[in-house]
Amino acid sequence: MDIQQLFSEAARLEANDLHFIVGFPPMMRVSGKLAPIPSESVLTSQDTEGLATGVLTPEQKELLTTNKEIDLSVTSDTGRFRTNLYYQQGTIAASFRLIPAKIKTIDELGLPAICHEFVKLRQGLVLVTGPTGHGKSTTLAAMINTINMKTANHIVTVEDPIEFIYPKGLSIVSQREMHSDTHSWNAALRSSLREDPDVVLVGEMRDYETIAAALTVAETGHLVFATLHTNSAAQSIDRIVDVFPENQQPQVRMQLSSVLEGILAQRLIPAAGGGRVAIAEVLTASPAVRTTIREGKSHLVDNIIQTSGELGMMLLETALAKAVKEGKISAETAISYALRPEDMNRLLKGM
């Protein structure tokens, strides 16, 4: 198959990812499981180079040769792919993440009801966290598109690369891609303050400069959505504070306690009937949460979440137990994905 036929096959099977690596046939990840494409032969170095570089412009080929890796978005007849080309053992390899053309709604994705409240906010910081490949971008797109379709705002996104393309709604959407539209996250976020934004999407809060800039944008009266690669709400708070030098951390805790509105710590869990289902730990910024952040007592966050269900908060284990009770996932799956196995076992025994 050529690259377009492989893209079509990935779209047909609703694959999450498509991989080209020398010594293996083209591989696809479907519902979280990796498997070879049937009838495809093992790839040679010439195969991977031809397939991978066929999607590049001459400038991008030069960047790949120079930097040994490149992030980009690729548009085909069957959809968009978030793409990373890289070298391994001296040969070119590629990873393509399929971006669905249609942005699903909050309800279609089965996200927590609190997401409907997050999109109504006028300012503050909302984080979607979790491991790579667990639907953070899809969740953010659902919330951003809700704002886009229902309210007249200026939405600015900074992404690496651009993933979902937002349809025309009541809002205007400026989507900026790293390297082609801006030189750095920090510059793009600083610049966003002069672009009359109402809502800013930060594709990833990955370092000190990006996190500092995102906090400033939220602090100056804008609604900011962003992702972090953390496992829980408490860990997300620690990650943001710990990235700063120790002498700045008290000020950052003050900043974060005033701007944070909510955290979704999300997983995509194998569903009982096949496919995957989104399960999320939820934190909302109650007065108790704000005080805890300000005083540097993030070890108390789990207890606050556990006792604040009426505010929409929920520990991951509680969300997993609820999914088991509703028949969405098995008890064994819930235990394997729990961050606190003892709590998970206790909740399952009490059902």
N, C-alpha and C positions, 0 to 999 in steps of 0.2 A: 504493500500500500504506500501511496505517497502521503505527505504530511496532511493534506486536506482530507484524505480518506480516513486517516487515523483520528483527526479531529472529529469527523462525522461519526465514527464508531464510538468515540468517547462520549459524545453528546447523546447518541442513541441509547447507550447503556447507562446514561446518567452517572458517568464516572466523576469522582472528585478530582482525580489527578491522572496524568499521563507521563510516563518516564521513559527516556531513552538512555541506556547505558551499554557500553561495549561489552559483549559477552553474554548478554541477556536479550530475549525478545522484547519488543515494546510491552511495557507493563502498565496496567491500569489499577487504580484504587477505587473500588465500588463499594459503597456502604461501609467504608473504613477498612476493607480487606484488599490486599494487593494480589494480583494474579496476572499471568501473561495473556495477551490477546491471542485467541485461538488461531491456529494456522500461520501465525507470523514466525519467521525464522530468527535465529540469533543475529544480533546486530554486529557489524564490523565497525572499525573506526571510520571508514569511509561512509558507511550508512549513517552513523550518528552525526558526523560533520555535515553531510548533505541534508539530512532532515532538519537539524537544528539551525544551521546557518541560513537555510532557505527562507526563514522568517525575518532575517536581519537586513537592515539597510547597510550600505558600505561603511557609514560612520559607526554603526553599532558593531559591525564586524571588527573594526579597528579597536573599539573599546574592549571587546571581548578578548582580542589578542593581547592587548596591553594590560588589562586588569585581571585577566583570567576568570572573570565572572561578570554577568550583567543581568540586571532586572529590567523587564519591560512588559508591556501588555501587547497581545497579538489578537487581531480581529480576523475571524474566518467567516465563512458562510454559515457555520453552525453556532457561532457564539464567540465570546471573548475568553481569552486565556491569560491569566497572570503567569508570567514566564520567568524562569531563572535558567540561564545557560552557564555552565561552569566546566572547568577541567577536572578530570580525575584520572590518576595514573597516566597523565600526559595525553589523554584523549578527551574530546568534547562530550559532555553529557547534558541532558536537558530535563527540566521538570515543568510541566504545564498544569496549572490549576484552572479548571473550568469555572467560568463566571456565568451563571444563568442570565439569559437576556431579560427575563421578567423578574422584577424584585418582588418577593413575597411579602405579605403583610405581617404585622405582629401576630395576629391571630392564626394565620396560615402556618406560621413557624412554631406555634404553640409556646410562645414566649410568656414569661410571667406578666400578669395583668398590670403590674406597676410600670411597665414600659409605656402604657398609655398615658401615665402621669408624667413620666420623664419628658415626653415630647411636648408637653404643655408648658414646660418651664420657660422662663424668660432669660435666665442667666444661671451660671454655675457650671459644674464639671460632672459629667456622667461617664463612668469607665465601664468598658466591657473587657473582661480579662479571661485568661484561660490558655491552654497549650496551643501550639500551632496546629491548624487543621481542625479546630473545634467550633467553627462557625461564627467567630467574632465579627468578621467583615459582613457576613450575611445579616447578623442581628443589627449591626449599626446601620446597614443600608435600609432595613425595614423601618427603623425609627426615623432616619433622615428623610426617607421618601414619604413617610406619614406627614412630616412637617411640610415637605415640598408640595404635596397634593392638597393640604388643608389650610395652609396659611401663606400670606404674602410676606416672605422674608428673603434676605440675601444669604444664601448658604455658600460658604467657602470650604472646599475640601483640599487637604494637602496629603497626597498619597504617593506610594512608591511600590509598584506603579498604580495608575488609576485602575480601579476594578469595576464596580458597577457604574453604568451610565444612567443617569437619572432622567426620566421622561419629563416633558414639559408639564408643569403644574402651576400653582398660584405663585410659587417662589421663583427666583432666578438662582441658578446654581453655577458657581465658578469652580471648576475642577482643575487643580494644579498638580502636575506630575513632576516628581523629583527628577532633576537633570534636564528634562526637556522644557519645563516651564519655570523652574527655579533651581538655584544652585545648592540650597541647604534647607533643612527643616526650620532651623532657627530664623534664617532670613525670611522664609515664606510666612512664618507665624508672626514675626515682627511686622512684616509688610501688611498682613491681613488686617491689622488695626487701622490702616489707612484706606481700607477697601470697603468701608461701611458694611461690615458683616453683622448679621443677627445670630447666625449659627456657624460654628467652625468645627469641622471634622479633622482630627489629627490621626492619620493612618496608624501611627505607632509612636508612643512615648518611649523612645529607646535610649535616651541618654540625658545627662545633666542639662544640656542646653535646651533640648526639646521639652523636657518636663518643666523647666523654669519658664519657658515661653508660653506653654499651655496654661500654666497656673496664672500667669499675668493676663492672658487673653480672657480667662474666666473671671479674674478679679476686676477687670475693667468693664464688666457689665454685659458679657456675651455668654451664650450657651455653647459649651464645648463638649464634644463627644470624642473619646479617644480609647485606644486599646493598650493593654499591658500584657506581657507574658508572665502572669502570676497565677497561682492555683486557688487562692481564696481572697476574701475581702480584706482580712487582717494582713495578709501578706502583701496585698496591693498598697495598703497604707504604708507599711514598712519600706517597701521598695522605693516609693516616691521620696520619703524622708531620707532614707539611707544614701541615696545617690548624691546628696549635697554634703559639702564639708561640715564637720561637726559644729563649727561655730555658727553656721547658718541654719542648722536644723530647728532651733526654737522658732525662728521666724517662719520657716517653711511649714511647721506644724500649725502655726497661727493661720497662715495663708490657706492651707489645705482644709482646716476645720471650718473656715468661712465659705469656701467655694464648693466643696464637695456636696453633691446632691444624691448620688447613688452609685453603687457598684453591682454589676452582674458578673459573677465568676462562673463561667459557662463551660459545660462539657457536652459533646455529642456522644450519646450512649447507644450501643446496639439495642434495637427495639426487639420485643418478643416476636413480632410478626415479620421481621426483616427490615432493613433500612436502619436509620438512626433517629433518635429523638433528642431534642435540646433540653437539658436539665441545668438549672442555674441556682447558685447561692445568691441571695439578694440582701444587700445592705442599703438602707435609706438613711439620710443624714438627720437623725433625730437629735434633740438637744444632748442626750446622753452620749451619742456617737461623737458629736462635735467636741464635747468636753474631754472625752477619752483621747481623741486625736491631739487636741491642744496640750494635754498633760503628758503625752508620750506614753500612754498606757494601752497600746494596741493589743496587748495580751487579754484585755477585757472584752474585746470586740465580739468574739464568738459567743460569750455569755449574753451580751446585749441583743445580738441577733436572735438567739434561742428564746429570749423572753419578750420579743417585740413582734410577734406574728401579726398582731392587730395593725401594725404600721406597714405591713407588706414585706417584712423581713423573713428570711428563711435560710437556715443552714443547708449546705449541699446534701447532707444526710437526710434531712427532713424532706427535701424535694425528691430525693431518690426513693424514700419510703412511700411518698405519695404516688410516685409513678408505678411502683410495685403494686400498690393497692388498686390502682386504676387498670392494671394489667398491661401497662405499656412496656415494662421491662421485667426481667426475672430477678428474684431475690439474689441469686448468685452473681448476676451482673452488677447489681447495686452494691454488693459487698466489695467486689473487685474495683469499683470506681470510687469508693468512699475515701475521704481524707482521714476520717476518724472511725476506723473499723469497729471499735467498742460501741460507740454511739449508734452505728448502723445496725449492729446485731441487736442492741437493746430496743431500737425502734421497730425492727422486724418482729421481734418476739412479742411486742406489745400490740401487734396488729390483730 
